[in-house]
Amino acid sequence: MLFPVGVLLMNICDIPGMMAPLIVSAVFMLVVDMADVAVWRLIAKRAPSYLPTFYTSVSAFRMLLALAAMFVYYLIAGRGAMLVFFLTFMVFYLASLIHHAVFFAKVSNKS
């Protein structure tokens, strides 16, 4: 949902260099969220008592991965491209945090 909105915003506001941050952000969040769900399923089946620890560790791990992604993008694109990337990435990151909280709250209530 955010990717098409970002592309629309990029075209309407004529923001140069926004396609790469959109793609990197979308792929990063998809991979991280899919990995979260896969690991959650394993833990929920095998050791449900570790789920609270999992929720905390996933948040910390996601933040470290996000910092690493921003650093790598900085090394590749340079300082001039970081503002657009940072703002785009943070929108996706915050949406991912909200999705994480809502998804795992609903799934935890069902179990």
C-alpha positions as CSV (number, residue, x, y, z in Angstrom):
1,M,0.0,0.0,0.0
2,L,2.8,2.4,0.8
3,F,4.8,1.7,-2.4
4,P,2.0,3.0,-4.8
5,V,1.4,6.0,-2.5
6,G,5.2,6.7,-2.6
7,V,5.3,6.4,-6.4
8,L,2.3,8.7,-6.7
9,L,3.9,11.3,-4.4
10,M,7.1,11.0,-6.3
11,N,5.3,11.9,-9.6
12,I,3.1,14.6,-8.2
13,C,5.7,16.4,-6.2
14,D,8.5,15.7,-8.7
15,I,10.9,14.3,-6.2
16,P,14.1,13.1,-7.9
17,G,15.8,10.0,-6.8
18,M,12.9,8.5,-4.8
19,M,12.5,5.2,-6.7
20,A,15.5,3.5,-5.2
21,P,14.6,4.4,-1.6
22,L,11.0,3.2,-2.3
23,I,12.3,-0.2,-3.6
24,V,14.9,-0.6,-0.9
25,S,12.3,0.2,1.8
26,A,9.6,-2.0,0.5
27,V,11.9,-5.0,0.0
28,F,13.5,-4.5,3.4
29,M,10.2,-4.4,5.2
30,L,8.7,-7.3,3.3
31,V,11.7,-9.5,4.0
32,V,11.9,-8.5,7.7
33,D,8.1,-9.0,8.2
34,M,8.1,-12.3,6.5
35,A,11.0,-13.5,8.6
36,D,9.2,-12.3,11.7
37,V,6.1,-14.3,10.9
38,A,8.1,-17.4,10.0
39,V,10.1,-17.4,13.3
40,W,6.9,-16.5,15.2
41,R,5.2,-19.6,13.9
42,L,8.1,-21.8,14.9
43,I,8.2,-20.3,18.4
44,A,4.4,-20.4,18.8
45,K,4.4,-24.1,18.0
46,R,7.4,-25.3,19.9
47,A,7.8,-22.9,22.9
48,P,4.9,-20.5,23.4
49,S,6.3,-19.3,26.7
50,Y,9.1,-17.6,24.8
51,L,6.8,-15.3,22.8
52,P,7.1,-12.2,25.0
53,T,10.9,-12.5,24.6
54,F,10.5,-12.9,20.9
55,Y,8.4,-9.7,20.6
56,T,11.1,-7.7,22.3
57,S,14.0,-9.2,20.4
58,V,12.3,-8.8,17.0
59,S,11.9,-5.0,17.7
60,A,15.6,-4.7,18.6
61,F,16.7,-6.8,15.7
62,R,14.6,-4.8,13.2
63,M,16.1,-1.6,14.5
64,L,19.6,-2.9,14.1
65,L,18.9,-4.1,10.6
66,A,17.3,-0.8,9.7
67,L,20.4,1.1,11.0
68,A,22.6,-1.3,8.9
69,A,20.5,-0.8,5.8
70,M,20.7,3.0,6.2
71,F,24.5,2.8,6.6
72,V,24.9,0.6,3.6
73,Y,22.7,3.0,1.5
74,Y,24.8,5.9,2.7
75,L,28.0,4.1,1.6
76,I,26.5,3.4,-1.8
77,A,24.5,6.6,-2.6
78,G,26.4,9.2,-0.6
79,R,25.4,12.0,1.7
80,G,23.3,13.9,-0.9
81,A,20.7,11.1,-1.3
82,M,20.2,10.4,2.4
83,L,17.4,12.8,3.2
84,V,15.0,11.4,0.7
85,F,16.1,7.8,1.6
86,F,15.8,8.5,5.3
87,L,12.3,10.0,5.1
88,T,11.1,7.3,2.8
89,F,12.6,4.5,4.9
90,M,11.2,5.9,8.2
91,V,7.6,6.0,6.8
92,F,8.0,2.3,5.9
93,Y,9.7,1.5,9.2
94,L,6.9,3.2,11.2
95,A,4.3,1.4,9.1
96,S,6.1,-1.9,9.8
97,L,6.1,-1.2,13.6
98,I,2.4,-0.5,13.5
99,H,1.8,-3.6,11.4
100,H,3.9,-5.7,13.8
101,A,2.0,-4.5,16.9
102,V,-1.5,-5.0,15.4
103,F,-0.7,-8.3,13.8
104,F,0.9,-9.9,16.8
105,A,-1.7,-8.5,19.1
106,K,-4.5,-10.1,17.1
107,V,-2.6,-13.4,16.6
108,S,-1.7,-13.6,20.3
109,N,-5.3,-13.0,21.3
110,K,-6.4,-16.0,19.2
111,S,-3.9,-18.4,20.7
